[in-house]
Amino acid sequence: MPTTPIRRPGPRGWPGRGGGAQPYLDPAPEWRATTVQACGLWPFGAGSGLPTRGVPIGRELTSGATVCGDPISWFQRGGLIHNPSAFILGQPALGKSSLSRRWVLGLAGYGVLPMIVGDLKPDYVDLIRALGGQVITLGRGRGYLNILDPGDITTTAARLTGSARRALLADAHGRRLGMVAALLTIQRREAPTDREESILAAALEVLDDKHDGIPVLGDLLRVIRDAPPAVREAALDRGDTTRYRDITERLESSLAGLLGTGRLGEVFAHQTTEPMRMDRPVCFDISSIDDSEVQLQAAALMACWTTGFAGVGAAQALADAGLEPQRHYYLVLDELWRVLRASSGLVERIDALTRLNRQRGVGMTMITHSMRDLLALPDPADRLKAAGFVERSGMVICAGLPRDEMPRIQQVVDLTAVEQQRVTEWATPPGWATDHPQQAPPGRGNFLVKVGGRPGITLRLDLTESERQLYDTNRKWH
């Protein structure tokens, strides 16, 4: 005879009226620990397969697993990338600087010295002060940066001998020449001619040989006006004083404009207010320069970047000679678009600054809003070089970006259709609710990490309470 099936409750209890089935189940509590802390549970039942080297930067959006990584750790300890650099792209207010600040904080814990070579908002000043670092303020009437000041390079060269000393001095000469040419490029909106650069190079050599103390731009202008034989030879004046004056007239006018009467003001016309130190975190605070002074902002950023790289070169020269401990530095180049738009020809100078970071023990992050900032340059050669910034980066990080940005990104980074959809969704603005005036955009804190042709890692960065206090850029609205 047929048997009566045995009734059993479902996974959520007895269904039906009066049965008591539970429609909602609380998630099981979850803990995370290393194999040392939870060694009795090893081997774990499941693993995420995500990298665990470096600074913790968030949780993977699908699995919730912790994602760790930064340009230096993935290069030095993980071997996951071949260049210790990252390029961050994303619309404003979506967390680009927060991710960079997390790296600054985490890498400082690993013993890496962060250098913020140009803080415009400021985003990093409070963090660097909290780390016991040095904040150098630049701006009209607030602080000056003498681009002809070799800094510690003179004392460093005195401690070196032979080829190491010659190489360091030659590098210092080239950087000062490049910086003067960069300021002229920003002021004129075109690069100086080859003859003008030869005149500047000869004048700098005369200053090094005959000037007592640290020269300033006024001293450089005086040398060109005095017309010493070495400078006249570089000018190819054929022994004709009138011809020399005609050749150098425009150069003299441009240099005079850098002494306080031109658009770039007096920021670069005086002795450096506060020399940079290389044994602690450093931040150049240029937030006092108004956004309307686009050229002055670009010039200040360029000067800070050049000064930072020069200091790193001097420190590494001493380390190579065994006279100082080997230090690693993490440089942040934020608001890249401001420099690129200032004048044609600056892309090449930035390109020269950033090519040798791997050989010099320097990790670097470059930050801008979109590929449009790089590919909208008028000169096709500049566009190709600017796109190379992204191509050479070990890590490419995408926050929320508009849909029309995807074809431009595809030229340098291969994104799948799903990855493109996620990145564009993160750019969605907040809702229309007025009861939460400080409502954050839904995509804030979400990032896509791409390394070469590997599948991207999507993650969410959640700030700690201490970070929220340090990173609050809306204090004046509270």
C-alpha positions as a printed NumPy array, in Angstrom:
array([[  0.   ,   0.   ,   0.   ],
       [  1.26 ,   3.535,  -0.775],
       [  3.307,   5.233,   1.893],
       [  2.453,   8.696,   3.103],
       [  5.299,  11.102,   2.294],
       [  6.963,  12.533,   5.344],
       [  6.514,  16.261,   5.583],
       [  9.636,  18.229,   6.389],
       [ 10.108,  21.959,   6.847],
       [ 11.917,  23.903,   4.184],
       [ 15.242,  25.654,   4.733],
       [ 13.366,  28.591,   6.273],
       [ 10.809,  26.696,   8.344],
       [  7.225,  25.514,   7.793],
       [  5.504,  27.424,   4.99 ],
       [  1.886,  28.45 ,   5.025],
       [ -0.442,  30.183,   7.466],
       [  0.705,  29.626,  11.026],
       [  3.754,  27.732,   9.858],
       [  6.294,  30.282,  11.007],
       [  8.583,  30.314,   7.958],
       [ 11.216,  33.018,   8.22 ],
       [ 11.181,  35.264,   5.117],
       [ 14.459,  36.993,   5.985],
       [ 17.648,  35.4  ,   7.293],
       [ 20.342,  37.501,   8.91 ],
       [ 23.726,  36.974,   7.3  ],
       [ 26.149,  34.904,   9.283],
       [ 28.796,  36.914,  11.153],
       [ 32.037,  37.194,   9.254],
       [ 35.603,  37.718,  10.451],
       [ 38.851,  38.206,   8.566],
       [ 42.282,  37.248,   9.805],
       [ 45.703,  36.268,   8.542],
       [ 46.934,  32.66 ,   8.567],
       [ 48.988,  33.526,  11.65 ],
       [ 46.023,  34.909,  13.574],
       [ 43.66 ,  32.11 ,  12.547],
       [ 46.154,  29.281,  12.097],
       [ 43.769,  26.676,  13.56 ],
       [ 41.375,  27.201,  10.648],
       [ 44.018,  26.744,   7.96 ],
       [ 43.678,  25.711,   5.166],
       [ 40.808,  28.066,   4.506],
       [ 37.815,  26.627,   2.723],
       [ 37.818,  29.284,   0.009],
       [ 40.179,  31.945,  -1.2  ],
       [ 39.602,  35.12 ,  -3.179],
       [ 42.657,  34.985,  -5.431],
       [ 43.113,  38.719,  -5.03 ],
       [ 46.506,  40.29 ,  -4.305],
       [ 47.323,  40.732,  -0.62 ],
       [ 50.576,  42.672,  -0.974],
       [ 50.642,  46.313,  -0.058],
       [ 48.329,  48.902,   1.428],
       [ 44.721,  47.753,   2.059],
       [ 42.622,  49.84 ,  -0.324],
       [ 39.141,  48.362,  -0.032],
       [ 36.843,  45.397,  -0.553],
       [ 36.143,  43.717,  -3.848],
       [ 32.623,  44.654,  -4.926],
       [ 31.497,  41.12 ,  -5.81 ],
       [ 33.037,  38.892,  -3.143],
       [ 33.735,  41.42 ,  -0.389],
       [ 37.313,  40.171,  -0.151],
       [ 40.004,  42.589,   0.955],
       [ 42.099,  44.108,  -1.838],
       [ 45.641,  45.248,  -1.048],
       [ 47.922,  47.069,  -3.408],
       [ 49.952,  50.141,  -4.193],
       [ 52.469,  50.987,  -6.938],
       [ 55.567,  50.32 ,  -4.832],
       [ 54.464,  47.097,  -3.099],
       [ 53.168,  45.52 ,  -6.308],
       [ 56.469,  46.351,  -7.994],
       [ 58.974,  45.707,  -5.206],
       [ 57.447,  42.875,  -3.18 ],
       [ 54.782,  41.392,  -5.387],
       [ 56.344,  41.476,  -8.847],
       [ 52.879,  42.182, -10.256],
       [ 53.837,  45.266, -12.27 ],
       [ 57.012,  46.298, -14.077],
       [ 56.91 ,  50.005, -13.23 ],
       [ 56.207,  51.452,  -9.733],
       [ 53.651,  53.939, -10.961],
       [ 49.91 ,  54.447, -11.145],
       [ 47.625,  56.677, -13.183],
       [ 44.245,  57.6  , -11.65 ],
       [ 41.367,  58.814, -13.837],
       [ 37.969,  59.923, -12.61 ],
       [ 35.411,  62.686, -12.445],
       [ 35.641,  65.242,  -9.61 ],
       [ 34.449,  64.328,  -6.082],
       [ 34.571,  60.561,  -6.669],
       [ 37.532,  59.793,  -4.415],
       [ 40.685,  59.987,  -6.542],
       [ 42.598,  61.981,  -3.949],
       [ 41.233,  59.786,  -1.13 ],
       [ 42.77 ,  56.72 ,  -2.754],
       [ 46.056,  58.554,  -3.234],
       [ 46.016,  59.681,   0.405],
       [ 45.394,  56.094,   1.539],
       [ 48.557,  55.132,  -0.352],
       [ 50.46 ,  58.051,   1.224],
       [ 49.413,  56.929,   4.694],
       [ 50.   ,  53.226,   4.121],
       [ 53.356,  53.587,   2.368],
       [ 54.574,  55.861,   5.156],
       [ 53.95 ,  52.906,   7.458],
       [ 56.183,  50.791,   5.203],
       [ 58.988,  53.357,   5.529],
       [ 58.443,  55.036,   2.146],
       [ 58.702,  58.843,   2.261],
       [ 55.727,  60.538,   0.549],
       [ 56.301,  63.748,  -1.422],
       [ 53.3  ,  65.806,  -2.517],
       [ 54.889,  67.991,  -5.154],
       [ 52.097,  70.536,  -5.532],
       [ 48.892,  70.512,  -3.428],
       [ 46.303,  72.843,  -4.97 ],
       [ 43.198,  72.348,  -2.815],
       [ 44.851,  71.463,  -0.312],
       [ 44.177,  67.734,   0.015],
       [ 47.346,  66.501,   1.686],
       [ 48.513,  69.254,   4.074],
       [ 46.783,  67.911,   7.198],
       [ 47.88 ,  64.347,   6.439],
       [ 51.529,  65.3  ,   5.97 ],
       [ 51.468,  67.318,   9.2  ],
       [ 49.9  ,  64.351,  11.018],
       [ 52.797,  62.207,   9.752],
       [ 55.295,  64.707,  11.182],
       [ 56.303,  65.937,   7.747],
       [ 57.275,  69.28 ,   6.247],
       [ 54.723,  71.593,   4.628],
       [ 56.238,  74.226,   2.307],
       [ 53.848,  77.065,   1.449],
       [ 54.234,  78.878,  -1.884],
       [ 52.257,  81.786,  -3.297],
       [ 52.202,  85.522,  -3.775],
       [ 53.578,  87.071,  -0.596],
       [ 53.484,  83.698,   1.2  ],
       [ 56.555,  81.818,   0.061],
       [ 59.101,  81.722,  -2.747],
       [ 60.888,  79.019,  -4.699],
       [ 64.166,  79.922,  -6.367],
       [ 64.404,  77.7  ,  -9.421],
       [ 68.155,  78.408,  -9.686],
       [ 68.795,  77.169,  -6.152],
       [ 70.53 ,  73.76 ,  -6.429],
       [ 69.405,  72.938,  -2.887],
       [ 71.336,  70.112,  -1.278],
       [ 73.037,  69.251,  -4.554],
       [ 76.015,  71.542,  -3.848],
       [ 76.72 ,  69.984,  -0.448],
       [ 75.938,  66.544,  -1.823],
       [ 78.409,  66.975,  -4.695],
       [ 81.098,  68.042,  -2.191],
       [ 80.746,  64.631,  -0.518],
       [ 81.119,  62.762,  -3.816],
       [ 84.077,  62.221,  -6.1  ],
       [ 84.823,  61.347,  -9.698],
       [ 82.084,  60.499, -12.156],
       [ 79.36 ,  60.497,  -9.499],
       [ 80.078,  64.119,  -8.679],
       [ 80.254,  65.179, -12.317],
       [ 77.003,  63.392, -13.133],
       [ 75.181,  65.03 , -10.216],
       [ 76.361,  68.53 , -11.143],
       [ 75.491,  67.988, -14.805],
       [ 72.031,  66.781, -13.821],
       [ 71.536,  69.852, -11.618],
       [ 72.574,  72.14 , -14.476],
       [ 70.161,  70.433, -16.858],
       [ 67.259,  70.663, -14.407],
       [ 67.786,  74.382, -13.778],
       [ 68.004,  75.035, -17.513],
       [ 64.875,  72.977, -18.094],
       [ 62.97 ,  74.826, -15.39 ],
       [ 63.88 ,  78.271, -16.738],
       [ 62.812,  77.122, -20.199],
       [ 59.565,  75.734, -18.76 ],
       [ 58.719,  79.058, -17.086],
       [ 59.402,  80.9  , -20.342],
       [ 57.208,  78.378, -22.166],
       [ 54.326,  78.979, -19.754],
       [ 54.703,  82.749, -19.918],
       [ 55.004,  82.946, -23.712],
       [ 52.711,  79.999, -24.501],
       [ 55.455,  78.706, -26.76 ],
       [ 58.834,  77.132, -26.132],
       [ 62.053,  79.166, -26.313],
       [ 64.119,  78.708, -29.444],
       [ 67.21 ,  76.517, -29.613],
       [ 69.413,  79.619, -29.694],
       [ 67.721,  81.044, -26.603],
       [ 68.236,  77.774, -24.715],
       [ 71.912,  77.831, -25.704],
       [ 72.184,  81.382, -24.38 ],
       [ 70.521,  80.362, -21.11 ],
       [ 72.837,  77.354, -20.742],
       [ 75.927,  79.506, -21.27 ],
       [ 74.649,  82.153, -18.833],
       [ 74.033,  79.497, -16.154],
       [ 77.606,  78.243, -16.553],
       [ 78.901,  81.801, -16.12 ],
       [ 76.804,  82.15 , -12.962],
       [ 78.196,  78.893, -11.543],
       [ 81.78 ,  80.028, -12.199],
       [ 81.652,  83.662, -11.076],
       [ 78.662,  84.212,  -8.793],
       [ 79.114,  84.091,  -5.023],
       [ 76.268,  82.443,  -3.159],
       [ 72.999,  81.215,  -4.646],
       [ 71.919,  83.104,  -7.805],
       [ 68.367,  84.174,  -8.592],
       [ 66.633,  84.951, -11.887],
       [ 67.704,  88.598, -11.61 ],
       [ 71.344,  87.482, -11.629],
       [ 70.717,  85.374, -14.731],
       [ 69.166,  88.35 , -16.503],
       [ 72.131,  90.529, -15.481],
       [ 74.615,  88.059, -16.989],
       [ 72.758,  88.082, -20.313],
       [ 72.717,  91.889, -20.312],
       [ 76.429,  92.064, -19.459],
       [ 77.149,  89.943, -22.558],
       [ 80.211,  87.942, -21.437],
       [ 82.182,  86.224, -24.233],
       [ 80.769,  82.737, -23.531],
       [ 77.196,  83.999, -23.815],
       [ 77.921,  86.026, -26.93 ],
       [ 79.459,  82.975, -28.533],
       [ 76.312,  80.975, -27.77 ],
       [ 74.218,  83.758, -29.283],
       [ 76.25 ,  83.663, -32.549],
       [ 76.408,  87.466, -32.668],
       [ 79.477,  87.412, -35.007],
       [ 81.191,  90.014, -32.832],
       [ 78.442,  92.573, -33.443],
       [ 77.076,  94.1  , -30.218],
       [ 74.006,  95.456, -31.97 ],
       [ 73.265,  92.02 , -33.377],
       [ 73.647,  90.512, -29.865],
       [ 71.138,  92.994, -28.421],
       [ 68.661,  92.152, -31.166],
       [ 69.076,  88.418, -30.587],
       [ 68.619,  88.626, -26.795],
       [ 65.968,  91.349, -26.647],
       [ 62.977,  89.005, -26.456],
       [ 64.736,  86.7  , -24.006],
       [ 65.558,  89.644, -21.736],
       [ 61.955,  90.819, -21.889],
       [ 60.644,  87.361, -20.933],
       [ 63.085,  87.003, -18.03 ],
       [ 62.159,  90.484, -16.789],
       [ 58.54 ,  89.322, -16.74 ],
       [ 59.509,  86.564, -14.283],
       [ 60.863,  89.081, -11.776],
       [ 57.528,  90.328, -10.497],
       [ 56.045,  92.397, -13.307],
       [ 54.667,  89.531, -15.397],
       [ 51.792,  87.075, -15.016],
       [ 53.905,  84.694, -12.949],
       [ 54.558,  87.382, -10.341],
       [ 57.436,  87.179,  -7.904],
       [ 57.062,  83.582,  -6.706],
       [ 60.232,  82.511,  -8.539],
       [ 62.217,  85.756,  -8.29 ],
       [ 63.547,  85.477,  -4.705],
       [ 65.562,  83.079,  -2.608],
       [ 63.751,  79.912,  -1.51 ],
       [ 61.757,  80.557,   1.654],
       [ 62.038,  77.036,   3.097],
       [ 64.432,  74.416,   1.686],
       [ 63.036,  70.945,   1.162],
       [ 64.139,  68.14 ,   3.464],
       [ 64.665,  64.618,   2.157],
       [ 64.417,  62.671,   5.427],
       [ 60.709,  63.188,   6.111],
       [ 57.377,  63.481,   4.258],
       [ 57.058,  66.712,   2.262],
       [ 54.108,  68.664,   0.868],
       [ 54.308,  71.777,  -1.307],
       [ 51.162,  73.749,  -0.457],
       [ 50.231,  76.016,  -3.383],
       [ 46.528,  76.264,  -2.519],
       [ 46.784,  80.047,  -2.066],
       [ 47.177,  80.464,  -5.854],
       [ 43.73 ,  81.202,  -7.216],
       [ 42.211,  78.957,  -9.88 ],
       [ 41.92 ,  81.96 , -12.195],
       [ 45.739,  82.158, -12.335],
       [ 46.086,  79.127, -14.558],
       [ 49.6  ,  79.924, -15.74 ],
       [ 50.923,  80.612, -12.244],
       [ 49.414,  77.35 , -10.989],
       [ 51.011,  75.422, -13.828],
       [ 54.369,  77.122, -13.246],
       [ 54.225,  76.383,  -9.514],
       [ 53.366,  72.726, -10.151],
       [ 56.189,  72.392, -12.654],
       [ 58.664,  74.027, -10.265],
       [ 57.597,  71.801,  -7.381],
       [ 57.879,  68.665,  -9.509],
       [ 61.349,  69.657, -10.704],
       [ 62.489,  70.467,  -7.157],
       [ 61.15 ,  67.165,  -5.855],
       [ 62.87 ,  65.072,  -8.525],
       [ 66.117,  67.006,  -8.023],
       [ 66.05 ,  66.298,  -4.295],
       [ 65.412,  62.613,  -4.926],
       [ 68.347,  62.493,  -7.338],
       [ 70.692,  64.005,  -4.754],
       [ 69.5  ,  61.617,  -2.031],
       [ 69.936,  58.588,  -4.273],
       [ 73.434,  59.713,  -5.31 ],
       [ 74.485,  59.723,  -1.653],
       [ 72.854,  56.332,  -1.108],
       [ 74.655,  54.855,  -4.126],
       [ 77.955,  56.116,  -2.703],
       [ 77.195,  54.515,   0.669],
       [ 77.078,  57.882,   2.447],
       [ 73.368,  57.82 ,   3.331],
       [ 70.788,  55.052,   3.832],
       [ 68.777,  53.964,   0.821],
       [ 65.384,  55.657,   0.922],
       [ 62.365,  55.138,  -1.276],
       [ 60.021,  57.972,  -2.178],
       [ 56.406,  58.118,  -3.273],
       [ 55.631,  61.166,  -5.431],
       [ 52.096,  62.379,  -6.124],
       [ 51.539,  64.487,  -9.26 ],
       [ 47.959,  65.675,  -8.829],
       [ 45.93 ,  67.947, -11.133],
       [ 48.05 ,  66.999, -14.148],
       [ 45.619,  68.67 , -16.542],
       [ 46.478,  72.147, -15.247],
       [ 50.059,  71.891, -16.467],
       [ 49.164,  70.255, -19.769],
       [ 46.76 ,  73.072, -20.689],
       [ 49.102,  75.894, -19.685],
       [ 51.253,  75.832, -22.791],
       [ 52.415,  73.712, -25.695],
       [ 55.689,  71.903, -25.19 ],
       [ 55.296,  71.167, -21.476],
       [ 54.316,  67.561, -22.167],
       [ 57.876,  66.807, -23.26 ],
       [ 59.292,  68.286, -20.073],
       [ 56.895,  66.285, -17.887],
       [ 57.744,  63.202, -19.92 ],
       [ 61.448,  63.725, -19.191],
       [ 60.726,  64.186, -15.478],
       [ 58.776,  60.959, -15.12 ],
       [ 60.688,  58.406, -17.185],
       [ 63.371,  57.456, -14.666],
       [ 61.304,  56.781, -11.545],
       [ 61.975,  53.013, -11.589],
       [ 65.748,  53.39 , -11.833],
       [ 65.786,  55.936,  -8.992],
       [ 63.749,  54.011,  -6.444],
       [ 60.722,  56.281,  -6.769],
       [ 57.073,  55.299,  -6.897],
       [ 54.721,  57.767,  -8.513],
       [ 51.029,  58.465,  -8.993],
       [ 49.66 ,  60.854, -11.627],
       [ 46.067,  62.062, -11.293],
       [ 43.744,  63.781, -13.744],
       [ 40.049,  63.815, -14.643],
       [ 39.9  ,  62.009, -17.969],
       [ 41.736,  60.941, -21.094],
       [ 40.256,  64.047, -22.706],
       [ 42.761,  66.082, -20.677],
       [ 45.592,  64.208, -22.394],
       [ 44.195,  63.781, -25.904],
       [ 42.732,  67.283, -26.334],
       [ 46.141,  68.909, -26.709],
       [ 46.536,  70.848, -29.983],
       [ 49.9  ,  69.304, -30.934],
       [ 49.601,  65.674, -32.193],
       [ 53.094,  64.879, -30.857],
       [ 52.057,  66.131, -27.404],
       [ 48.932,  63.955, -27.517],
       [ 50.973,  60.826, -28.203],
       [ 53.44 ,  61.598, -25.409],
       [ 50.635,  62.354, -22.961],
       [ 48.899,  59.076, -23.784],
       [ 52.231,  57.412, -23.037],
       [ 51.895,  58.531, -19.406],
       [ 49.005,  56.091, -19.064],
       [ 50.538,  53.33 , -21.178],
       [ 53.748,  53.277, -19.113],
       [ 51.942,  53.224, -15.768],
       [ 52.098,  49.954, -13.899],
       [ 48.545,  50.401, -12.583],
       [ 45.651,  52.275, -14.191],
       [ 42.848,  53.159, -11.772],
       [ 39.456,  54.279, -13.079],
       [ 36.836,  55.949, -10.925],
       [ 33.519,  57.052, -12.421],
       [ 33.836,  58.305, -16.013],
       [ 31.253,  59.39 , -18.626],
       [ 30.304,  57.026, -21.421],
       [ 31.901,  59.144, -24.142],
       [ 35.232,  58.655, -22.379],
       [ 35.303,  54.901, -23.051],
       [ 36.596,  55.025, -26.673],
       [ 39.493,  57.235, -25.561],
       [ 40.414,  54.909, -22.702],
       [ 40.211,  51.913, -25.025],
       [ 43.121,  53.405, -26.977],
       [ 45.483,  52.757, -24.047],
       [ 43.67 ,  50.333, -21.684],
       [ 41.622,  47.311, -22.721],
       [ 38.299,  47.371, -20.82 ],
       [ 35.643,  44.712, -21.246],
       [ 32.027,  45.683, -21.867],
       [ 31.134,  44.857, -18.251],
       [ 34.014,  46.96 , -16.922],
       [ 32.978,  49.892, -19.109],
       [ 29.412,  49.641, -17.856],
       [ 30.515,  49.683, -14.225],
       [ 32.806,  52.667, -14.66 ],
       [ 30.094,  54.693, -16.406],
       [ 27.511,  53.766, -13.743],
       [ 29.82 ,  55.13 , -11.047],
       [ 29.676,  58.558, -12.698],
       [ 25.936,  58.839, -11.977],
       [ 25.181,  61.957,  -9.908],
       [ 23.31 ,  61.744,  -6.565],
       [ 19.523,  61.77 ,  -6.459],
       [ 17.222,  64.793,  -6.21 ],
       [ 16.469,  64.348,  -2.505],
       [ 16.805,  67.649,  -0.638],
       [ 16.664,  66.265,   2.893],
       [ 20.315,  65.176,   2.559],
       [ 22.155,  68.19 ,   1.082],
       [ 25.55 ,  66.517,   1.526],
       [ 24.454,  63.316,  -0.211],
       [ 27.467,  61.658,  -1.83 ],
       [ 27.441,  60.455,  -5.44 ],
       [ 26.585,  56.733,  -5.551],
       [ 29.877,  55.888,  -7.255],
       [ 32.134,  57.696,  -4.79 ],
       [ 34.866,  55.394,  -3.509],
       [ 34.436,  52.779,  -6.266],
       [ 37.47 ,  51.995,  -8.419],
       [ 38.521,  49.666, -11.215],
       [ 42.158,  48.547, -11.061],
       [ 43.675,  47.477, -14.373],
       [ 47.119,  45.956, -14.87 ],
       [ 47.983,  45.192, -18.479],
       [ 45.531,  42.79 , -20.086],
       [ 44.462,  41.155, -16.808],
       [ 40.818,  41.289, -15.748],
       [ 40.145,  44.39 , -13.714],
       [ 39.578,  44.392,  -9.958],
       [ 36.558,  46.403,  -8.801],
       [ 36.693,  47.631,  -5.23 ],
       [ 35.202,  50.099,  -2.822],
       [ 37.364,  52.282,  -0.591],
       [ 35.803,  52.991,   2.825],
       [ 37.569,  55.569,   4.953],
       [ 38.28 ,  55.163,   8.636],
       [ 37.082,  57.799,  11.09 ],
       [ 40.588,  59.239,  11.39 ],
       [ 40.829,  59.5  ,   7.62 ],
       [ 37.459,  61.251,   7.378],
       [ 38.69 ,  63.933,   9.742],
       [ 41.977,  64.383,   7.868],
       [ 40.481,  64.236,   4.386],
       [ 37.461,  66.517,   4.896],
       [ 37.68 ,  69.076,   2.09 ],
       [ 34.291,  70.641,   2.886],
       [ 35.165,  72.071,   6.297],
       [ 34.334,  75.621,   5.274],
       [ 30.764,  74.48 ,   4.535],
       [ 30.138,  72.922,   7.955]])
